[in-house]
């Protein structure tokens, strides 16, 4: 019986996916610009935009277009940090926008459930709000303009 339970748990963990990936009808650049505009209008602060392709180019390596936008709001992040300071390793929020091997733009971000389990957080109301907000931001940013 223990082998069955262990096998079931292992199988579930192999198929668990804490990263949500969506398609974008826009280029990487346009999608990142839209995310930046949306989050700013919602009162978030954009802390940085990391251009992974530019970094690769600096060391004479190649990557397809890939940018990560890092943003947050102290009203959402501070209560999570008060609960577990180590959540700061995964906050502020990050959304990765990249071009896949089929030249399609993708939007990727971590599901809030991952944050809950990784940092043993209990503020479900806030984490549900975070998931809802990220879903709305990424869906809007991925729509053709």
N, C-alpha and C positions, 0 to 999 in steps of 0.2 A: 504494500500500500504506500509506503514512504517513497518508493521508486516512482510510482505513478504520480504522486503529488509533486515530487521534484521535477519530473519530466513535464508535467503540465505547467508548472511555474516557469521553467526554462523556455518552453515553447511560447508562452504568453509574452515573456520578456523579449524574445527574438522578433516577434511581430509587432510589439509596441512601437509607436512612432510619435515622438514628442515634437517633431518638426512638422509644421503645416506648410505645404507648398501649394501656391496658386499660380495660375497663368496670368500674364499681363498682356493686354492687347497693344501695349505701347513699348517703345524702346526702353532699355535699362535707364538711360539718362532721363527720359520723359517720366518714367514711373517714379524714379527717385525724386524728381522735381515735384511731382504731384503729392507724394508722401510728405515731403517737406512743407508744402503749402497747407495740406490738410491738418497735419499735427500742429503747425503754428497757429492756424485758425482755432483749433480746439484748446489752445492754451498751453501746449507742451513746449518745452525748450529743446531745440536741436543742438546737441553738444558737438557732433562731428559727423562728417560724411567721409568714410574711408573708401578710397578708390583702389581696390585690390589690383586691377589691371595696370594702373599707373605704377604701383609698387613693383609689380613683376617686370615692367618695362625698364625700371631703374637698374635692375640687375640682369638685364638682357635676357629675360625669360618672357614667355608669352602666356597670357590668360585671356579668355573672352571677357567682354565687358562685365564687370562685377563691382557693385558698390554696396556698402553697408551704411545705413543711416542709424545713428544712435541718438535717442531722444528720451525725455522723461518729464515727469511732473511730480514735484515733491509731495503733493496731496495724495498721490497713489503710492509712490515709492517709500516715503518715510515710515508709514505704518508697517510695511513689510520689513524694513530694516530694523525697526524697533522690536519686532517679533524675533528676528534672527539676522544679526548684522552680516552674516556670511552670504545672505541674499544679495549683498552688494557686489558679489562676484558676477552676478547675472543681471544686475540693474546698472544703469538705465537700460531701457528696452532697445533691442536691436532688430532691424529688419534688413535682410540681405536681398538684393535684387541682382539677378545675374542672367546671363545668356547661356542656355543649355547647348548640348551638342547638336541639336536640331535647329539652332539659331532662334529659339523661342525665348522670350523674356519670362522669367519666373520670379516670384516673390516668396521668400521663406522666412519663417519666424518660429520661435518656440511656443508651444502651447502652454498656457498658464498652469495646467495640471502638472507639468514637469517641474515648474518652480515650486509648487506645493510639495511634491514628493521629494525633490532634491534638497529643500531647505526646511522641511517639516513645518510648513506654514498652516495656519488655521483660519485666516481671514478670508473665508470663502466668498463673502459678498464682494469684497474688493477684487479678488482674483477673477470672479465671474464678470465683473465690470471691465477688468483689463482684457479678458478674452473677447468680450463683446466689442470693445473699442478697437482692438487690433483687427478683428474680423471686418469691421466696418471700414477702417482705414485702408486695409489692403484690398478689399473688394472695390472700393471707390477708385483707388489708385490704379487698379488693373483694367478699368473700363476704358474703352477707346474714347478719346476726346475729340 
